[in-house]
Amino acid sequence: MSIVLETKNINKHFRKPIDFHVLKDISFNVKKGEFTSIMGKSGSGKSTLLYILSTMDTDYDGELFLNNELVTGKPMQELSKIRNKYIGFVFQFHYLLSEFSVLENVMLPAKKLAEKSHQEIEHEAMMKLKMLKIDHLAKKRASRISGGEKQRVAIARALINNPSILMGDEPTGNLDSYNSENVFQIFKQLKEEEGLSLLIVTHDLDFAKRTDRIIQMEDGRIIN
């Protein structure tokens, strides 16, 4: 099975105010279609690791590969394009633009990538909304929909460029159990039907237990 994401001996230091070794020799991979969760206490380095994996933080030692290509050391402009094309990201907070419609929000990353026409992007965005059963909200302003719906819109937006991997930082952290379960089922469906790889940082043990595997972190190390 092909490997979508791989790290080799990633180390990260915060230099100020004193040297703090926050990530220590992180080596692991995520295969195509694998649903992986990352768990660990606050301060174990989970979010720091996610920022490196998503190519937003480039100040580290070691190597990061995406689709078997080394991305470590690439210039910022190129990383921005790689990130937009191959990585979908869902945060705890949805970061939707409240003045825009649901459809416009979902289209944004594809417009930025600029590889398709406006019509194609709009069609693709509608398909994603339909897949997440929220196509009836397409024309609504993002500020006028519920929290659970906003998180679905954020997932649709993360999927618009058909990424290789979907990363999440506590994507169910702000949701009640009903909407958390909805998000889990969406992720599971993406894995099973689309063959999407998922890497999700979570505090929710019930969520993590149902993923393919749990990467447990402690004091900046992977301990299993």
C-alpha positions in Angstrom: 0.0 0.0 0.0 1.4 3.4 -0.9 2.6 5.8 1.7 1.0 9.3 1.6 2.9 11.0 4.4 6.2 10.1 6.1 8.5 11.7 8.7 12.1 10.7 9.4 13.7 11.8 12.6 11.9 15.1 13.0 13.2 17.2 15.9 11.9 20.6 16.9 13.3 23.1 19.4 11.8 26.3 20.8 14.9 28.4 21.3 13.4 31.2 23.4 13.4 32.1 26.2 15.5 29.0 26.8 16.1 26.0 24.6 13.2 23.5 24.8 13.3 20.3 22.8 9.6 20.0 21.9 9.7 17.1 19.4 12.1 14.3 19.7 13.0 11.9 16.8 9.5 11.6 15.3 9.4 8.9 12.6 6.2 7.4 11.3 4.1 7.1 8.2 0.5 7.2 7.1 -0.6 4.9 4.2 -3.2 5.6 1.6 -6.7 5.1 3.0 -5.5 4.9 6.6 -7.5 6.7 9.4 -5.0 7.6 12.1 -5.5 9.6 15.3 -2.8 11.3 17.4 -3.4 11.4 21.2 -1.5 12.8 24.2 -1.8 15.2 27.1 -1.7 18.9 26.5 1.9 19.9 25.9 3.0 16.5 24.5 3.7 18.1 21.1 0.7 17.0 19.1 -0.3 20.4 17.6 3.4 21.4 17.1 3.8 18.2 15.1 0.6 18.8 13.0 1.9 22.3 12.0 5.1 20.7 10.7 3.3 17.9 8.9 1.0 20.5 7.3 4.1 22.3 6.0 3.1 25.5 7.9 6.1 25.3 10.2 9.4 24.8 8.4 11.8 25.4 11.4 12.7 21.8 12.3 15.4 19.1 11.8 14.6 15.9 9.9 12.7 15.1 6.8 9.0 15.3 5.8 7.8 13.4 2.7 4.4 13.9 1.0 3.4 11.3 -1.7 7.1 10.1 -1.5 8.4 13.5 -2.4 10.7 15.3 0.0 9.0 18.6 1.0 11.5 19.7 3.7 13.6 22.7 2.5 11.3 23.7 -0.4 10.7 27.5 -0.8 7.6 29.0 0.9 5.8 29.7 -2.3 6.1 26.1 -3.4 5.0 24.8 0.0 1.9 27.0 -0.1 1.0 25.4 -3.4 1.7 21.8 -2.1 -0.3 22.5 1.0 -3.3 23.8 -0.9 -3.3 21.0 -3.4 -2.5 17.9 -1.3 -3.5 18.7 2.3 -7.0 19.3 3.6 -7.2 20.9 7.0 -10.0 21.0 9.5 -9.5 22.9 12.8 -11.4 22.9 16.0 -12.8 26.3 14.9 -14.2 26.3 11.4 -12.7 29.7 10.2 -15.5 30.3 7.7 -15.9 33.8 6.2 -19.2 34.8 7.7 -20.1 37.3 4.9 -19.7 34.7 2.2 -22.2 32.1 1.3 -21.6 28.4 2.1 -20.8 27.7 -1.5 -18.3 30.6 -1.8 -16.5 29.4 1.3 -16.1 25.9 -0.1 -14.8 27.3 -3.4 -12.1 29.4 -1.9 -9.1 27.0 -1.8 -9.8 25.9 -5.4 -9.9 29.5 -6.6 -6.6 30.0 -4.9 -5.1 26.9 -6.6 -6.5 28.2 -9.9 -6.3 25.0 -11.9 -10.0 24.9 -12.9 -12.6 27.2 -14.3 -15.1 29.0 -12.1 -17.9 26.7 -13.4 -15.9 23.6 -12.7 -15.0 24.8 -9.2 -18.6 25.6 -8.5 -19.8 22.2 -9.7 -17.1 20.4 -7.6 -18.1 22.5 -4.5 -21.7 21.5 -5.0 -20.7 17.8 -5.2 -18.8 18.1 -1.9 -21.8 19.8 -0.2 -24.1 17.0 -1.6 -21.8 14.3 -0.3 -21.9 15.9 3.1 -25.7 16.3 2.8 -25.7 20.1 3.1 -26.2 21.1 -0.5 -29.5 22.8 0.5 -27.4 25.3 2.5 -25.3 26.4 -0.5 -26.7 29.9 -0.9 -27.0 30.6 2.8 -24.6 33.0 4.5 -22.1 31.1 6.6 -23.0 33.2 9.6 -26.6 31.9 9.4 -26.1 28.1 9.9 -25.6 26.0 13.0 -22.3 24.9 14.5 -22.5 21.3 13.3 -23.3 22.6 9.8 -20.4 25.0 9.9 -18.0 22.1 10.7 -19.4 20.2 7.7 -18.8 23.2 5.5 -15.3 23.4 6.8 -14.8 19.7 5.8 -16.2 20.3 2.3 -13.8 23.2 1.9 -10.9 21.0 3.1 -11.9 18.4 0.4 -12.4 20.8 -2.6 -9.0 20.2 -4.1 -9.2 16.4 -3.6 -6.3 16.3 -1.2 -4.1 13.2 -0.6 -4.6 13.6 3.2 -7.0 15.3 5.5 -5.5 16.6 8.7 -7.6 17.7 11.7 -6.7 19.5 14.9 -9.4 18.6 17.4 -12.1 18.8 14.7 -14.8 17.6 17.1 -13.5 19.7 20.1 -16.3 22.3 19.9 -19.2 19.9 19.0 -21.7 18.1 21.0 -21.8 14.3 20.9 -24.4 14.2 18.1 -22.4 16.4 15.8 -19.1 14.7 16.9 -20.5 11.4 15.8 -21.6 13.0 12.5 -18.1 14.2 11.8 -16.6 10.8 12.7 -19.0 9.0 10.3 -18.1 11.5 7.5 -14.4 10.8 8.1 -15.0 7.0 8.1 -17.0 7.3 4.8 -14.2 9.4 3.2 -11.7 6.6 4.2 -13.9 3.8 3.0 -15.4 5.3 -0.2 -12.8 7.8 -1.3 -9.7 6.0 0.0 -8.7 9.2 1.7 -5.9 9.2 4.4 -6.8 11.0 7.6 -4.6 12.2 10.4 -6.6 13.6 13.3 -5.3 15.1 16.6 -8.0 14.4 19.2 -8.6 14.3 23.0 -11.7 12.1 22.5 -10.8 8.6 23.3 -14.1 7.2 21.9 -13.3 8.8 18.6 -9.6 7.6 18.6 -10.5 4.0 19.5 -12.5 3.7 16.3 -9.7 4.8 14.0 -7.3 2.4 12.4 -4.6 3.2 14.9 -3.6 5.6 17.6 -0.3 7.4 17.7 0.3 8.1 21.4 2.6 11.0 22.2 4.3 11.9 25.5 6.9 14.6 26.2 7.5 15.1 22.5 8.0 11.5 21.6 5.9 8.8 20.0 5.5 6.1 22.7 3.8 3.4 20.7 
